[in-house]
Amino acid sequence: MIALFDVAAGTKVGRITAQQLQALMGWMEEESTEDREYYLTAEDCELMEEQGIDPTLITVLREALKGREDMDLRYQSE
């Protein structure tokens, strides 16, 4: 499993599978091959949903946002 963290708060906000991480990595922009952080917006979730990305992943990301418009999200293997 992969743990997701709110960068600003340093708190764990969810868990996803390796396959879901690959979908997220394919969607989000990476600044380098070692990048483990993403800037996530509510709009990203809407667009991912329209593109048919895994609905469980989108639910986890929306829960991580907790009603906010955006956040920095970090991942690490558990």
GROMACS elastic network, one bead per residue, 0.5 to 0.9 nm:
[ bonds ]
;  ai    aj funct       b0    kb
    1    15     6  0.65420   500
    1    16     6  0.59170   500
    1    18     6  0.63488   500
    1    76     6  0.88541   500
    1    77     6  0.62714   500
    1    78     6  0.57566   500
    2    14     6  0.84550   500
    2    15     6  0.54719   500
    2    16     6  0.51848   500
    2    17     6  0.58388   500
    2    18     6  0.64586   500
    2    20     6  0.89723   500
    2    21     6  0.74358   500
    2    75     6  0.65283   500
    2    76     6  0.56711   500
    2    78     6  0.56480   500
    3    12     6  0.68105   500
    3    13     6  0.77311   500
    3    14     6  0.59930   500
    3    16     6  0.65954   500
    3    17     6  0.88440   500
    3    74     6  0.82909   500
    3    75     6  0.55587   500
    3    76     6  0.54335   500
    3    77     6  0.60986   500
    3    78     6  0.61752   500
    4    11     6  0.84923   500
    4    12     6  0.57230   500
    4    13     6  0.55859   500
    4    14     6  0.50905   500
    4    15     6  0.57822   500
    4    16     6  0.75792   500
    4    61     6  0.89628   500
    4    64     6  0.83082   500
    4    73     6  0.66414   500
    4    74     6  0.56834   500
    4    76     6  0.67857   500
    4    77     6  0.89642   500
    5     8     6  0.87750   500
    5     9     6  0.81657   500
    5    10     6  0.61964   500
    5    11     6  0.53829   500
    5    13     6  0.52659   500
    5    14     6  0.71271   500
    5    64     6  0.82939   500
    5    72     6  0.84833   500
    5    73     6  0.56632   500
    5    74     6  0.50494   500
    5    75     6  0.61336   500
    5    76     6  0.82982   500
    6     9     6  0.55235   500
    6    10     6  0.53972   500
    6    11     6  0.54409   500
    6    12     6  0.63610   500
    6    13     6  0.63019   500
    6    64     6  0.74759   500
    6    65     6  0.86487   500
    6    71     6  0.71641   500
    6    72     6  0.62375   500
    6    73     6  0.51123   500
    6    74     6  0.65100   500
    7    10     6  0.50609   500
    7    11     6  0.73864   500
    7    37     6  0.80315   500
    7    71     6  0.78038   500
    7    72     6  0.54777   500
    7    73     6  0.56200   500
    7    74     6  0.60673   500
    8    11     6  0.82031   500
    8    71     6  0.79394   500
    8    72     6  0.70330   500
    8    73     6  0.85765   500
    9    12     6  0.87578   500
   12    15     6  0.83294   500
   12    64     6  0.87479   500
   13    60     6  0.81772   500
   13    61     6  0.85455   500
   13    63     6  0.76205   500
   13    64     6  0.51712   500
   13    65     6  0.86046   500
   13    73     6  0.89060   500
   14    60     6  0.61685   500
   14    61     6  0.78156   500
   14    63     6  0.79314   500
   14    64     6  0.66505   500
   15    60     6  0.74510   500
   15    75     6  0.89797   500
   16    19     6  0.81081   500
   16    20     6  0.59791   500
   16    21     6  0.66674   500
   16    56     6  0.86366   500
   16    57     6  0.68321   500
   16    60     6  0.76891   500
   17    20     6  0.51087   500
   17    21     6  0.62603   500
   17    22     6  0.87419   500
   17    57     6  0.87369   500
   18    22     6  0.63274   500
   18    23     6  0.88117   500
   18    77     6  0.87401   500
   19    22     6  0.51246   500
   19    23     6  0.65020   500
   19    24     6  0.87800   500
   20    23     6  0.50501   500
   20    24     6  0.62242   500
   20    25     6  0.85830   500
   20    53     6  0.89018   500
   20    54     6  0.72387   500
   20    56     6  0.86428   500
   20    57     6  0.62340   500
   21    25     6  0.60045   500
   21    26     6  0.84583   500
   21    57     6  0.85472   500
   21    75     6  0.86239   500
   22    25     6  0.50102   500
   22    26     6  0.60755   500
   22    27     6  0.86152   500
   23    26     6  0.50866   500
   23    27     6  0.63268   500
   23    28     6  0.87707   500
   23    53     6  0.72674   500
   23    54     6  0.79998   500
   23    57     6  0.87330   500
   24    27     6  0.51073   500
   24    28     6  0.60409   500
   24    53     6  0.86801   500
   24    57     6  0.82333   500
   25    28     6  0.53074   500
   25    29     6  0.73782   500
   25    30     6  0.76063   500
   25    38     6  0.88068   500
   26    29     6  0.78675   500
   27    44     6  0.88180   500
   27    48     6  0.78155   500
   28    38     6  0.67629   500
   28    39     6  0.79827   500
   28    40     6  0.81741   500
   28    44     6  0.87097   500
   29    38     6  0.72565   500
   29    39     6  0.84309   500
   30    33     6  0.69720   500
   30    34     6  0.84406   500
   30    35     6  0.60113   500
   30    36     6  0.81241   500
   30    37     6  0.79217   500
   30    38     6  0.72726   500
   31    34     6  0.82080   500
   31    35     6  0.61363   500
   31    37     6  0.89843   500
   32    35     6  0.51397   500
   32    36     6  0.88812   500
   33    36     6  0.85855   500
   35    38     6  0.81050   500
   35    74     6  0.89857   500
   36    73     6  0.83121   500
   36    74     6  0.55464   500
   36    75     6  0.57777   500
   36    76     6  0.74147   500
   37    72     6  0.66467   500
   37    73     6  0.54224   500
   37    75     6  0.66753   500
   38    71     6  0.83120   500
   38    72     6  0.56183   500
   38    73     6  0.51295   500
   38    74     6  0.63569   500
   38    75     6  0.86966   500
   39    70     6  0.71627   500
   39    71     6  0.58505   500
   39    73     6  0.61985   500
   39    74     6  0.89136   500
   40    43     6  0.83222   500
   40    44     6  0.64588   500
   40    45     6  0.80497   500
   40    61     6  0.82207   500
   40    65     6  0.81283   500
   40    69     6  0.84708   500
   40    70     6  0.54840   500
   40    71     6  0.53845   500
   40    72     6  0.60432   500
   40    73     6  0.66537   500
   41    44     6  0.51082   500
   41    45     6  0.68190   500
   41    46     6  0.89580   500
   41    65     6  0.78594   500
   41    68     6  0.81651   500
   41    69     6  0.55750   500
   41    71     6  0.65214   500
   41    72     6  0.87809   500
   42    45     6  0.52246   500
   42    46     6  0.65370   500
   42    47     6  0.88645   500
   42    61     6  0.87086   500
   42    62     6  0.71281   500
   42    65     6  0.73878   500
   42    67     6  0.82829   500
   42    68     6  0.73992   500
   42    69     6  0.52001   500
   42    70     6  0.61589   500
   43    47     6  0.61730   500
   43    48     6  0.85126   500
   43    69     6  0.78468   500
   43    70     6  0.86113   500
   44    47     6  0.51213   500
   44    48     6  0.60019   500
   44    49     6  0.84718   500
   45    48     6  0.51073   500
   45    49     6  0.61076   500
   45    50     6  0.86581   500
   45    58     6  0.59769   500
   45    59     6  0.85630   500
   45    61     6  0.71753   500
   45    62     6  0.69017   500
   46    49     6  0.51659   500
   46    50     6  0.63395   500
   46    51     6  0.87851   500
   46    58     6  0.85019   500
   47    50     6  0.50221   500
   47    51     6  0.62473   500
   47    52     6  0.87766   500
   47    53     6  0.89152   500
   48    51     6  0.50344   500
   48    52     6  0.63654   500
   48    53     6  0.53420   500
   48    54     6  0.83358   500
   48    55     6  0.87850   500
   48    58     6  0.73208   500
   49    52     6  0.52127   500
   49    53     6  0.56586   500
   49    54     6  0.77432   500
   49    55     6  0.68627   500
   49    58     6  0.69310   500
   50    53     6  0.76653   500
   52    55     6  0.75553   500
   53    56     6  0.87500   500
   53    57     6  0.76121   500
   53    58     6  0.74033   500
   54    57     6  0.53963   500
   54    58     6  0.65552   500
   54    59     6  0.89046   500
   55    58     6  0.50203   500
   55    59     6  0.61946   500
   55    60     6  0.87275   500
   56    59     6  0.50703   500
   56    60     6  0.63510   500
   56    61     6  0.87296   500
   57    60     6  0.51630   500
   57    61     6  0.62643   500
   57    62     6  0.86738   500
   58    61     6  0.50572   500
   58    62     6  0.61050   500
   58    63     6  0.85372   500
   59    62     6  0.51495   500
   59    63     6  0.61401   500
   59    64     6  0.85685   500
   60    63     6  0.51328   500
   60    64     6  0.61888   500
   60    65     6  0.87892   500
   61    65     6  0.63550   500
   61    66     6  0.88826   500
   62    65     6  0.51018   500
   62    66     6  0.65576   500
   62    67     6  0.75519   500
   62    68     6  0.89418   500
   63    66     6  0.51703   500
   63    67     6  0.77740   500
   64    67     6  0.84729   500
   64    68     6  0.88980   500
   64    71     6  0.86167   500
   64    73     6  0.85213   500
   65    68     6  0.52223   500
   65    69     6  0.71354   500
   65    70     6  0.66483   500
   65    71     6  0.66428   500
   66    69     6  0.88053   500
   67    70     6  0.88147   500
   68    71     6  0.74564   500
